[in-house]
Amino acid sequence: MKKISLISSVLVLCCFALISWQTQQDEVMVRGKKVYNLYCLSCHAADGSGMENLNPPLIKTKGVTGDKSKLIGIILKGMNVHEPINGKVYTNTMAPLDYLTDQQISDVLTYIRKSFGNKASAVTPGEVKAEREKLNE
């Protein structure tokens, strides 16, 4: 009987932990969407499709779903190199958003990496902080 009670207690704790984790993830996505709507939507569109020949899409591109460090760097430094993305060149320059906090950047990048059909891992504030420090050396 004690084993069943112990197992039940552990399962209940695990369920609460999972619910808490999911709630935190939901909050990150809500905050990320707010940052996206303020700073990204006008160039990359509500659905992440971008603007033909001007601003690249955020939908299933290696730049979004690949190397987090490079993506964080684009947010912090901006981008004025017109590299082909999925075989197309986009001509607009992206201004740096280095005035955003590490939390805001991690939230918006997590939102982008998990939205628009993307299924990439989250970006943490610690990862943003580390990249910001590298750039400031």
Secondary structure per residue as TSV (DSSP state, phi and psi in degrees):
chain	resnum	aa	ss	phi	psi
A	1	M	-	360.0	-39.5
A	2	K	H	-63.5	-36.9
A	3	K	H	-63.1	-42.8
A	4	I	H	-64.0	-42.4
A	5	S	H	-63.4	-42.0
A	6	L	H	-65.4	-45.0
A	7	I	H	-62.8	-42.3
A	8	S	H	-60.7	-43.5
A	9	S	H	-62.7	-43.0
A	10	V	H	-64.0	-43.3
A	11	L	H	-62.5	-41.9
A	12	V	H	-62.2	-44.9
A	13	L	H	-61.9	-41.3
A	14	C	H	-63.1	-41.3
A	15	C	H	-62.6	-43.9
A	16	F	H	-63.2	-41.2
A	17	A	H	-62.8	-42.8
A	18	L	H	-64.8	-43.3
A	19	I	H	-62.7	-43.2
A	20	S	H	-61.8	-44.7
A	21	W	H	-62.2	-44.8
A	22	Q	H	-63.5	-39.4
A	23	T	H	-62.1	-42.7
A	24	Q	H	-62.3	-42.0
A	25	Q	H	-64.4	-40.2
A	26	D	H	-62.3	-41.4
A	27	E	H	-64.3	-39.5
A	28	V	H	-60.5	-44.2
A	29	M	H	-66.0	-38.8
A	30	V	H	-64.7	-48.0
A	31	R	H	-63.6	-42.0
A	32	G	H	-61.9	-40.6
A	33	K	H	-64.8	-37.7
A	34	K	H	-62.3	-45.1
A	35	V	H	-63.9	-43.2
A	36	Y	H	-57.7	-47.8
A	37	N	H	-62.6	-33.9
A	38	L	H	-76.7	-41.7
A	39	Y	H	-115.4	-17.7
A	40	C	T	-117.0	-33.1
A	41	L	H	-56.7	-41.0
A	42	S	H	-62.4	-26.4
A	43	C	H	-102.1	-36.0
A	44	H	H	-103.6	0.1
A	45	A	-	73.9	158.1
A	46	A	T	-61.0	-31.5
A	47	D	T	-99.2	7.9
A	48	G	S	76.4	11.9
A	49	S	-	-81.1	-10.1
A	50	G	-	73.3	-162.9
A	51	M	B	-132.0	123.8
A	52	E	T	-44.2	124.9
A	53	N	T	66.6	-5.6
A	54	L	T	-110.2	-61.9
A	55	N	B	-123.6	128.3
A	56	P	-	-68.4	153.7
A	57	P	-	-72.5	157.4
A	58	L	-	-107.1	9.5
A	59	I	S	-88.9	115.6
A	60	K	S	44.8	48.5
A	61	T	-	-108.3	147.4
A	62	K	H	-60.9	-32.6
A	63	G	H	-62.2	-28.1
A	64	V	H	-92.4	-45.1
A	65	T	H	-92.2	-8.1
A	66	G	S	-91.1	-129.1
A	67	D	-	-59.5	113.8
A	68	K	H	-62.8	-39.2
A	69	S	H	-59.1	-43.9
A	70	K	H	-64.6	-42.5
A	71	L	H	-64.4	-43.3
A	72	I	H	-61.5	-41.9
A	73	G	H	-59.6	-37.5
A	74	I	H	-64.4	-41.0
A	75	I	H	-65.1	-43.2
A	76	L	H	-75.2	-37.4
A	77	K	H	-103.9	-14.8
A	78	G	-	79.9	-172.8
A	79	M	B	-152.0	123.3
A	80	N	-	-126.0	13.2
A	81	V	-	-93.8	128.6
A	82	H	-	-99.6	70.9
A	83	E	-	-78.4	147.6
A	84	P	E	-65.0	137.9
A	85	I	E	-123.9	117.2
A	86	N	T	52.5	38.6
A	87	G	T	84.3	1.5
A	88	K	E	-122.2	148.9
A	89	V	E	-104.1	135.6
A	90	Y	-	-115.2	133.4
A	91	T	-	-96.5	-16.8
A	92	N	-	-72.2	145.4
A	93	T	-	-90.0	138.6
A	94	M	B	-97.3	125.7
A	95	A	-	-74.5	150.2
A	96	P	-	-65.0	145.5
A	97	L	-	-116.9	39.7
A	98	D	T	-69.9	-9.3
A	99	Y	T	-80.3	-12.9
A	100	L	S	-70.7	150.5
A	101	T	-	-73.9	163.3
A	102	D	H	-58.0	-39.3
A	103	Q	H	-64.2	-45.6
A	104	Q	H	-61.6	-42.2
A	105	I	H	-66.2	-44.8
A	106	S	H	-64.0	-38.9
A	107	D	H	-63.8	-48.8
A	108	V	H	-68.6	-37.9
A	109	L	H	-70.0	-36.6
A	110	T	H	-62.8	-44.1
A	111	Y	H	-57.9	-48.8
A	112	I	H	-64.7	-41.9
A	113	R	H	-71.9	-13.4
A	114	K	H	-117.7	6.3
A	115	S	S	-118.6	176.7
A	116	F	T	59.5	29.1
A	117	G	T	85.0	-0.8
A	118	N	-	-78.9	146.6
A	119	K	-	-135.4	58.4
A	120	A	-	-106.1	166.4
A	121	S	-	-71.3	162.4
A	122	A	-	-71.5	159.3
A	123	V	-	-109.4	132.0
A	124	T	-	-98.0	156.4
A	125	P	H	-58.1	-33.9
A	126	G	H	-63.4	-38.4
A	127	E	H	-66.0	-39.7
A	128	V	H	-65.8	-45.0
A	129	K	H	-58.5	-44.5
A	130	A	H	-62.3	-42.3
A	131	E	H	-67.5	-38.9
A	132	R	H	-62.6	-42.2
A	133	E	H	-64.2	-41.2
A	134	K	H	-59.8	-42.3
A	135	L	H	-69.5	-26.9
A	136	N	T	-90.0	1.8
A	137	E	-	-73.8	360.0
